[in-house]
Amino acid sequence: RRVSPDEDVRAQSWFTPNPGKPQEVPRKARYKHAMLKRGRGWSESDLDVALKAGDLLEAQHRKLSANAHAHGPVDRQAVHDALSTMDMVLRILLV
């Protein structure tokens, strides 16, 4: 939220709040705001990729959390995959 604070996102002319949850700033709006601030601008296709990568990252987080609570061995490849996904999302949003 530091890259795209609620107040900054809400202040954008393109931002339209959800009538059912007017205080909520959706991830799509946060991602778009972050991309607008990066040096190369933004595109709908980059935004789409970032959102889908964000969904993948959330799924990986759920998997890692479930493994942690199962008290079994650490799945190193799952951790590596999640870190790689995080790296990709951050590069899409910020570079």
C-alpha positions in Angstrom: 0.0 0.0 0.0 3.0 2.3 0.2 3.3 2.4 -3.6 -0.4 3.0 -4.1 -1.9 4.5 -0.9 -5.7 4.5 -0.8 -5.9 8.3 -0.8 -3.7 8.5 -3.9 -5.7 5.9 -5.8 -9.1 7.4 -4.9 -7.8 10.8 -6.1 -7.3 9.5 -9.7 -9.8 10.7 -12.3 -10.2 7.1 -13.6 -11.0 5.6 -10.2 -14.6 4.5 -9.7 -15.5 3.2 -6.2 -17.5 0.0 -5.8 -21.0 1.1 -4.7 -21.2 -1.8 -2.3 -17.8 -1.2 -0.7 -17.0 2.5 -1.3 -14.0 2.5 1.1 -12.3 -0.5 -0.6 -9.6 0.1 -3.1 -9.4 -3.0 -5.3 -6.1 -4.6 -6.3 -6.7 -3.8 -9.9 -6.8 0.0 -9.1 -3.7 -0.3 -6.9 -1.8 -2.1 -9.7 -2.9 0.4 -12.3 -1.8 3.3 -10.1 1.6 1.7 -9.5 2.1 1.1 -13.2 1.2 4.7 -14.1 4.0 5.8 -11.8 6.7 3.6 -13.4 9.0 4.9 -16.1 7.6 3.1 -19.1 3.9 3.8 -18.4 1.2 1.2 -18.3 -0.9 -1.0 -20.7 -4.0 -3.1 -20.3 -2.0 -6.2 -21.2 0.6 -5.5 -18.5 -2.2 -4.9 -16.0 -3.9 -8.2 -17.0 -0.6 -10.1 -16.6 0.0 -8.5 -13.2 -3.5 -9.3 -11.9 -3.2 -13.0 -13.0 0.3 -13.2 -11.5 -1.2 -11.7 -8.3 -3.9 -14.4 -8.3 -1.1 -17.1 -8.7 0.8 -15.5 -5.9 -2.2 -15.7 -3.6 -2.7 -19.4 -4.4 1.0 -20.1 -3.7 0.6 -18.3 -0.4 -2.4 -20.4 0.6 -0.4 -23.5 -0.3 2.7 -22.4 1.7 0.5 -21.5 4.7 -1.3 -24.9 4.6 2.1 -26.6 4.4 3.4 -24.6 7.4 0.4 -25.6 9.5 0.8 -29.2 8.6 4.1 -29.2 10.4 5.7 -31.2 7.6 9.0 -30.6 5.8 9.4 -27.3 4.0 8.7 -27.7 0.3 11.7 -25.7 -1.0 10.5 -25.7 -4.6 7.1 -24.2 -3.6 9.0 -21.4 -1.7 11.3 -20.8 -4.7 8.3 -20.7 -7.0 6.5 -18.1 -4.8 9.6 -15.9 -4.6 9.9 -16.1 -8.4 6.3 -15.1 -8.8 6.7 -12.2 -6.4 9.8 -11.0 -8.3 7.8 -11.1 -11.6 4.8 -9.2 -10.1 7.1 -6.5 -8.7 9.0 -6.1 -11.9 5.8 -5.8 -13.9 4.4 -3.2 -11.4 7.5 -1.1 -10.8 10.0 -1.4 -13.6 
